Amino acid sequence: MIQMAKGGVCAAKGFKANGIHCGIRKNKEKRDLALIVSECRAAAAAVYTTNLVKGAPIKVTKEHLADGYAQAMICNSGNANTCNADGIEIAEGMSRLVEEALHIPAEDVIVASTGVIGQPLSLAPMEAGIEKLAAGLAAGQEGCDYAAEAIMTTDTIKKEAACTFTVGAKTCTIGGIAKGSGMIHPNMATMLVFLTTDAAISPVMLKKAIAADIQDSFHMMSVDGDTSTNDMLSIMANGRAGNPEITAEGADFEAFQEALAAVTKSLCRSIAADGEGATKLIECAVHGAADQQTARIAAKSVICSNLFKCAMFGADANWGRVLCAIGYSGAQVDVDKIDVDFVSDAGRVAVCRDGSGIPFSEEEAKKVLSAGEIRVEIGLGEGPAEAVAWGCDLTYDYVKINGDYRT
């Protein structure tokens, strides 16, 4: 049985974290360097952005995780360390700082950066702050909170989730933190996601679990259609729960996958709700598809439609934009079978049946779509498959935020 828990990235046994302001960002009130550490070497895996332009930390992390193990993660915010001539040197330098402070081999360090692309990044602030960062490592909510704050850029809220589950009669925990508000249209994970678990699972099965999970979590989310150069999801599993190691598919692996999905989907909702300038979380649920891929394509297309996102900002029940988005998505559907409902805490309004509009109260629809969380339910009437995608509305503030992001 899965139960959501507190503590985020520090909820699992044997993990500590911290976040400080070291001077990368000008605003001294904003933490800009995070560290997450396992008390022992852990199985580890990651998935990365598909953007051809990749940040130096991704290249370094890929090399460090080649053997399937890691023990620490370090991340700076305020600078992406992307398109810099000395980027690899800086990323490797961040790993060495962890090695010097905690005696963890540099090759066992996951490195990440987030912020402005193409700006010089110096190791000096991190060199000055690493002792304080390491000394302040803490388990529990405080450590998680500090690390979650330190990876934020345009985020307005910290994003964390955790849950407990049972494997081999042992209670295991998985938790994590994420950052992401803009440039969210991943084809692997999202801006940055760091997960930890005390479950014992082999590197091969850990990689398999996250590769499968992202198909229905971070692949199904979009804020603005832009895929970042630094997107990465990484996970460390230190085995401290004491369960028999998961080395193959079966009931234990399924339990792990279910718990992983509970955490990642919670983080997806947090990221989508905090989209740059957003006022509403939009969830698009497609059912009745002939197969899951069709359901995924249709749901994601609706979430990605700028016209639909604008309609949601204005609380306009323009259901034609939903059908339009499905129509150009490439999903093979019978448009004469499509049903559409808008749902929120304020109620439900049916707006389309069998591909045609039906009478509805514009006043009632306005009330439903004025809520902070909206669910678009789409029936395709062709089979048992379903999928869910997450996004947000498109507002004036999105343009304001990105109009002067660099300056």
C-alpha positions in Angstrom: 0.0 0.0 0.0 1.3 3.4 -1.0 1.1 6.3 1.4 2.3 9.8 0.6 4.9 11.0 3.1 6.8 14.1 4.2 10.5 14.8 3.7 10.9 14.8 -0.1 14.4 14.0 -1.1 15.4 13.3 2.5 12.4 11.0 3.3 14.3 7.8 2.5 16.8 6.3 5.0 20.4 7.3 4.7 20.0 10.6 2.7 20.9 14.1 3.7 20.7 17.4 1.8 21.4 21.1 2.1 21.2 24.3 0.1 23.0 27.6 0.6 23.7 30.9 -1.1 27.3 30.8 -2.3 27.3 33.9 -4.6 26.4 32.6 -8.0 23.2 34.6 -7.9 23.3 38.3 -7.1 20.3 38.1 -4.8 21.8 37.0 -1.4 18.4 35.8 -0.2 18.3 33.1 -2.9 20.0 29.8 -2.3 22.0 28.8 -5.3 24.0 25.6 -4.5 22.4 22.3 -3.5 23.9 19.0 -2.3 22.2 15.6 -1.7 24.3 12.8 -0.2 23.7 9.1 0.5 25.5 7.6 3.5 26.7 4.8 1.2 27.4 4.2 -2.5 24.1 3.7 -4.2 22.7 2.3 -7.4 22.0 5.2 -9.7 20.4 6.0 -13.1 19.4 9.0 -15.1 17.6 10.2 -18.2 18.5 13.3 -20.1 17.3 16.0 -22.4 17.0 15.1 -26.1 18.1 18.6 -27.1 21.2 18.4 -29.3 22.6 21.4 -27.3 23.4 19.9 -23.9 24.8 21.4 -20.7 28.3 20.3 -19.7 26.9 18.8 -16.4 24.9 16.3 -18.5 28.0 15.1 -20.3 29.9 14.7 -17.1 27.1 13.0 -15.3 26.7 10.5 -18.1 30.3 9.5 -17.7 30.0 9.3 -13.9 27.0 7.0 -14.1 28.4 4.7 -16.7 29.0 2.1 -14.0 25.5 2.5 -12.5 26.5 3.9 -9.1 26.7 7.3 -7.4 26.7 8.7 -3.8 26.1 12.4 -4.1 24.5 15.1 -6.3 25.5 18.7 -6.5 23.6 21.4 -8.4 23.9 25.1 -8.9 21.2 27.5 -10.0 21.5 30.9 -11.7 23.8 29.6 -14.5 23.2 26.6 -16.8 26.9 26.0 -17.6 25.9 25.4 -21.2 27.7 26.6 -24.3 30.8 27.5 -22.3 34.3 26.6 -23.5 35.3 25.6 -20.0 32.0 23.9 -19.1 33.4 20.4 -18.7 36.2 21.7 -16.5 33.7 23.5 -14.3 31.4 20.5 -14.0 34.3 18.2 -13.2 35.5 20.9 -10.7 32.1 20.7 -8.9 32.6 17.0 -8.5 36.0 17.4 -7.1 34.7 19.9 -4.5 32.4 17.2 -3.2 35.3 14.8 -3.2 37.4 17.1 -1.1 34.7 18.0 1.3 33.2 14.6 1.9 35.8 12.1 0.6 33.3 10.8 -2.0 35.1 9.9 -5.3 34.4 12.6 -7.9 33.3 9.8 -10.2 30.4 9.0 -7.9 28.9 12.6 -8.1 26.0 13.6 -10.2 26.4 17.2 -11.5 23.6 19.5 -12.6 23.2 23.2 -13.4 20.3 25.4 -14.2 19.9 29.0 -15.2 21.0 31.3 -18.0 22.7 29.7 -21.1 26.0 30.9 -22.4 27.1 32.9 -19.3 30.6 32.3 -17.8 30.5 30.2 -14.6 33.3 30.4 -12.0 34.1 27.7 -9.4 35.2 30.4 -7.0 31.8 30.9 -5.2 31.3 27.2 -4.9 34.9 26.7 -3.6 34.1 29.3 -1.0 30.8 27.7 0.0 31.4 24.0 -0.2 32.5 23.6 3.4 29.4 25.4 4.7 27.3 23.3 2.3 28.7 20.0 3.5 28.7 21.0 7.2 25.0 21.8 7.0 23.8 18.5 5.5 20.7 17.4 7.3 18.1 14.7 7.1 14.4 15.3 7.2 12.3 18.3 6.0 14.9 21.0 6.7 17.5 19.4 4.5 15.0 18.8 1.7 13.6 22.4 1.9 17.1 24.0 1.6 18.0 21.8 -1.4 14.7 22.4 -3.1 15.1 26.2 -2.7 18.6 26.1 -4.1 17.7 24.5 -7.4 14.9 27.0 -8.1 15.1 29.7 -10.9 11.9 31.3 -12.0 10.0 28.8 -9.8 7.7 30.4 -7.3 7.2 27.3 -5.1 9.4 24.4 -3.9 8.5 21.1 -5.5 8.8 17.9 -3.5 7.0 14.6 -3.0 7.6 11.3 -1.2 5.8 8.0 -0.4 6.2 4.8 1.5 5.6 1.3 0.0 6.3 -2.3 0.9 8.8 -4.7 -0.8 9.7 -8.1 0.6 7.9 -7.3 3.9 10.1 -4.2 4.3 8.8 -0.6 4.3 10.6 1.4 1.7 10.5 5.1 0.8 11.0 7.0 -2.3 11.1 10.8 -2.5 12.4 13.7 -4.5 12.6 17.3 -5.4 12.2 19.1 -8.7 12.6 22.5 -10.3 10.9 23.7 -13.4 8.6 26.6 -14.4 9.6 27.5 -18.0 11.2 25.7 -20.9 9.1 22.7 -20.0 8.3 20.4 -22.9 10.6 17.5 -22.2 11.2 14.4 -24.3 12.9 12.6 -21.3 12.2 14.1 -18.0 11.9 17.8 -17.0 14.0 20.7 -16.0 15.7 18.9 -13.1 14.4 16.1 -10.9 16.4 14.4 -8.1 15.0 11.2 -6.6 16.2 9.1 -3.7 15.1 5.8 -2.4 16.2 3.4 0.3 14.9 0.4 -1.6 17.5 -2.1 -2.8 17.3 -2.3 -6.6 19.9 -3.1 -9.2 21.2 -0.3 -11.5 19.7 -2.2 -14.5 16.2 -2.3 -13.0 16.5 1.2 -11.7 17.2 2.5 -15.2 14.4 0.3 -16.6 12.0 1.8 -14.0 12.6 5.4 -14.7 12.8 4.9 -18.5 9.3 3.4 -18.3 7.9 5.9 -15.8 8.7 9.0 -17.8 6.4 7.9 -20.6 3.4 8.6 -18.4 4.8 11.3 -16.2 7.3 13.9 -17.4 6.8 13.0 -21.1 3.1 14.0 -20.6 3.8 17.5 -19.3 4.3 20.8 -21.1 4.3 24.5 -20.1 5.5 26.3 -23.1 6.8 23.9 -25.8 10.5 24.5 -25.2 12.8 21.6 -24.3 15.7 22.8 -22.1 19.4 22.1 -22.7 19.9 20.9 -19.1 16.9 18.6 -18.5 17.8 15.6 -16.3 16.1 13.2 -13.9 18.5 11.2 -11.7 17.8 8.7 -8.9 19.9 7.1 -6.2 18.9 3.8 -4.5 21.0 3.0 -1.4 19.3 -0.2 -0.2 19.0 1.0 3.4 15.4 -0.3 3.7 16.8 -3.9 3.8 14.5 -5.5 1.2 15.8 -8.3 -1.0 17.4 -6.5 -4.0 15.1 -6.1 -7.0 17.0 -7.7 -9.9 14.2 -8.7 -12.2 10.6 -8.0 -13.1 7.9 -9.3 -10.7 5.7 -8.2 -7.9 8.5 -6.3 -6.1 9.4 -4.4 -9.2 5.8 -3.6 -9.9 5.5 -2.2 -6.3 8.6 0.0 -6.9 7.1 1.2 -10.2 3.8 2.1 -8.6 5.6 4.1 -5.8 7.8 5.8 -8.3 4.8 6.9 -10.4 3.1 8.3 -7.3 6.1 10.6 -6.7 6.8 11.6 -10.3 3.2 12.4 -11.1 2.9 14.5 -8.0 6.0 16.4 -9.1 4.5 16.8 -12.6 1.4 18.4 -11.2 3.6 20.8 -9.1 5.7 21.8 -12.1 2.7 22.4 -14.4 0.8 24.4 -11.7 3.9 26.6 -11.3 4.4 27.2 -15.0 5.7 30.7 -15.7 2.9 33.2 -15.3 0.4 30.4 -14.8 -2.9 30.9 -12.9 -4.3 27.4 -13.5 -3.2 23.8 -13.5 -4.7 21.9 -16.4 -5.1 18.2 -16.5 -6.2 16.5 -19.7 -7.5 13.0 -19.3 -8.2 10.9 -22.4 -10.1 7.7 -22.2 -11.6 5.3 -24.7 -8.6 5.2 -27.0 -7.8 2.3 -29.2 -4.3 2.1 -27.7 -2.2 3.9 -25.1 0.0 5.7 -27.6 -3.1 7.2 -29.3 -4.3 8.4 -25.9 -0.9 9.9 -25.1 -0.7 11.8 -28.4 -4.2 13.2 -28.1 -3.8 14.3 -24.4 -0.4 15.9 -25.0 -1.6 17.8 -28.1 -4.4 19.4 -26.2 -2.1 20.4 -23.3 0.4 21.9 -25.8 -2.1 24.0 -27.8 -1.4 27.7 -27.2 -4.9 28.6 -28.4 -6.4 26.2 -25.9 -4.1 27.4 -23.1 -5.2 31.0 -23.8 -8.9 30.0 -23.7 -8.3 28.4 -20.3 -6.7 31.7 -19.1 -9.8 33.5 -20.1 -12.2 30.8 -18.7 -13.6 30.5 -22.2 -15.2 27.1 -22.9 -13.9 27.0 -26.4 -14.1 23.3 -26.8 -13.4 23.6 -30.6 -9.8 24.2 -29.7 -9.7 20.8 -28.0 -11.0 19.0 -31.1 -8.7 21.1 -33.3 -5.6 20.0 -31.2 -6.6 16.3 -31.4 -7.2 16.7 -35.2 -3.7 17.9 -35.9 -2.0 15.7 -33.3 -1.5 12.7 -35.6 -3.6 10.5 -33.4 -5.7 8.1 -35.5 -9.2 8.7 -34.0 -12.8 8.9 -35.3 -13.7 12.6 -34.8 -17.4 11.7 -34.9 -17.0 9.8 -31.6 -15.2 12.5 -29.5 -16.8 13.7 -26.2 -15.5 16.6 -24.2 -16.3 17.7 -20.6 -14.7 20.5 -18.5 -14.5 19.7 -14.8 -13.3 21.5 -11.7 -14.2 21.8 -8.0 -16.9 24.2 -9.2 -18.7 21.5 -11.2 -18.8 19.8 -14.5 -20.0 21.0 -17.9 -20.5 18.7 -20.9 -19.7 20.7 -24.1 -19.3 18.1 -26.9 -20.8 14.8 -27.8 -20.0 12.6 -30.8 -17.8 15.3 -32.3 -20.5 18.0 -32.2 -21.4 20.8 -29.8 -24.3 20.5 -27.4 -26.2 23.2 -25.5 -24.6 24.3 -22.3 -24.7 27.2 -19.9 -21.9 29.7 -20.7 -22.3 31.1 -17.2 -21.9 27.7 -15.6 -18.9 26.9 -17.9 -17.3 30.2 -16.9 -17.6 29.3 -13.2 -16.1 25.8 -13.8 -13.2 27.2 -15.8 -12.4 30.0 -13.3 -11.1 27.5 -10.8 -7.4 27.1 -10.1 -7.3 23.5 -11.3 -9.2 22.3 -14.4 -9.6 18.8 -15.8 -10.5 18.3 -19.4 -12.0 14.9 -19.9 -12.0 13.5 -23.5 -13.7 10.3 -24.6 -12.6 8.8 -27.9 -15.1 5.9 -27.9 -12.8 3.4 -29.5 -11.1 1.2 -26.9 -9.9 0.7 -23.3 -6.7 2.8 -23.3 -6.2 6.0 -21.4 -3.6 8.7 -20.6 -3.2 11.9 -18.6 -1.2 15.0 -19.5 -0.5 18.1 -17.4 0.0 21.8 -18.4 -1.1 25.3 -17.5 -2.8 28.3 -19.0 -0.9 30.9 -21.1 -1.0 34.4 -19.6 0.4 37.9 -20.1 2.9 37.2 -17.3 4.6 34.4 -19.3 5.8 37.0 -21.9 6.8 39.5 -19.1 8.9 36.8 -17.4 10.7 35.7 -20.5 11.1 39.2 -22.0 13.9 40.1 -19.6 14.9 36.6 -18.2 18.6 37.2 -19.0 18.9 40.9 -18.2 
